[in-house]
């Protein structure tokens, strides 16, 4: 089954939300719909980025998973951008 990942640049947290809650919530959101392969938090150019890697049968299903992850993330923090990519060979390409 193909691997996809959603990358979300995160801005300000909503009041009362602890930073340590956001990534596990994003991964759990994907986990309600599919198998989560990995999740990670990175800081790029001073901006926090959540990455959730998961499996999906096709792009349509992957978009549904990514939308759900984005919605859960938006309930906790301000999402600035999001990108869905697919693993093709050894590269991540825009899905």
C-alpha positions in Angstrom: 0.0 0.0 0.0 1.4 3.4 -0.9 2.8 5.8 1.8 1.7 9.4 2.0 2.6 12.1 4.4 0.9 15.3 5.4 3.1 18.2 6.5 1.5 21.1 8.4 3.3 24.3 9.2 1.9 25.3 12.6 1.6 28.8 14.0 0.2 29.9 17.4 -1.3 27.4 19.7 -4.9 28.0 20.9 -5.2 29.2 24.5 -4.7 26.4 27.0 -3.2 23.9 24.5 0.2 22.5 25.5 2.7 22.1 22.7 3.3 18.4 23.6 -0.4 17.6 22.7 -0.4 18.7 19.1 1.7 16.0 17.3 0.2 13.0 19.2 -3.3 14.4 18.4 -2.5 14.8 14.7 -1.1 11.2 14.5 -4.0 9.8 16.4 -6.4 11.6 14.0 -4.7 9.7 11.1 -4.8 6.5 13.1 -8.6 6.6 13.3 -8.7 6.2 9.5 -5.6 4.3 8.5 -2.2 2.9 9.6 0.2 5.6 10.8 3.8 4.8 9.8 5.5 7.7 11.6 5.1 11.1 13.0 7.6 13.9 13.6 8.0 17.5 14.5 10.7 19.7 13.0 11.5 23.3 13.0 12.3 24.8 9.5 13.2 28.5 9.2 11.8 29.1 12.7 8.4 27.5 11.9 7.1 24.3 13.5 6.1 21.6 11.1 4.2 18.5 11.9 4.7 15.5 9.7 2.4 12.5 9.8 3.2 9.5 7.5 0.5 7.0 6.7 -0.7 4.4 4.3 -3.6 4.9 1.9 -5.1 3.0 -1.0 -5.0 6.0 -3.3 -4.8 9.8 -3.5 -8.5 10.2 -2.7 -8.3 8.3 0.5 -5.0 10.1 1.4 -6.7 13.4 0.9 -9.5 12.4 3.3 -6.9 11.4 5.9 -4.9 14.6 5.4 -8.1 16.7 5.7 -8.9 15.0 9.0 -5.4 15.5 10.4 -5.6 19.2 9.4 -9.0 19.6 11.0 -7.8 18.1 14.3 -4.6 20.2 14.2 -6.7 23.3 13.5 -8.7 22.6 16.7 -5.5 22.9 18.7 -3.3 25.4 16.8 -3.2 27.7 13.8 -2.3 25.7 10.6 -0.4 28.0 8.2 0.1 25.6 5.3 -0.3 22.0 4.6 1.1 19.7 1.9 0.2 16.1 0.9 3.0 14.1 -0.6 3.3 10.5 -1.8 6.4 8.2 -1.6 7.4 7.2 -5.1 10.6 5.2 -5.2 13.0 7.0 -2.9 11.4 10.4 -3.3 8.4 12.3 -1.8 6.3 13.9 -4.6 3.3 16.2 -4.4 0.3 13.9 -4.4 
